[in-house]
């Protein structure tokens, strides 16, 4: 079975897509994450969106909560986000 890694699934790019769809800046997203106990900075979000930093399961969990998306939306095979 050929499985792709989370990095190959471009989770960071999908986070960026949904962040922009919700009209949030990286700074806004970081502030919302921090209010629910996820200590991500706007720089960490930038790095994640640009493939320079991996996201932890905890961070992914909090991102799905703040962005109001299902896990499947972030882990889906590499198709354009819907």
N, C-alpha and C positions, 0 to 999 in steps of 0.2 A: 504494500500500500504506500502510495506516495503522498506524504503529508507536507504541508507547507508550514513554515515557522511563523509565529506572530509577526516577525519583522517583514517577511515576504508578503504578509497580508496588508501591509501599510496601514496599521492601526493609527499611527500618528497623523497620516494624511486624512483619514476618516474623521479623526477628532477635529482637525482643522476645518473640514467640510461642514460638520455639524455645528461647530462654534460659529462659523461665518453665517450659516443658515439662521442661527438664533441671534445674529447681530451682536455678538460678544467680542470684545477685544481680548487679547491674551491676558491683559491686566485684569479685565472684568472676570474672566474665567478663573484666574488665580484667586481673586478675592472671594468668589463664590465657593471655590473648593476649600479655601482656608476657613470659611465660616462653618463648614461641616467636618472639620478635623483633618483635612488633607493639606499638608504644608507644601504645596507646589507654588513656585514663583512663576512669573511670566516668562522668565528665561528658561526655566525647566520645560514649560509648555512649548516654547519655540523650538528647543532642542528635540523634544519628542515629536513634534509635527514635522520636523525636517530630518528625522531618522538619525539623529546624533545622540539620542538617549532612549533607552528602553523604559517602558512603563511597568510598574509593579502591578500585581493583581489588585492590591488595595487601591492604587491610583485609578486603574481601569474601572473598578467598582464605583468609585466616587465620580469619575467622569460620566459614566452612564447615568448616574443619579442627577447630576447638575445639568447635563445636556438633554436629559429625558429621552434617551435612546436605549434600545434593547441591546444586550450583549451581542446578539447575532449581527446587528448592524455594524459593529466594530470588527468582529471576527469573520465576517463573510469573505468568501473568495474574492480575489482582486477584480471586482467589477466596479463601475462607477457607482458611488453611493446613491441610493434612491431617496 
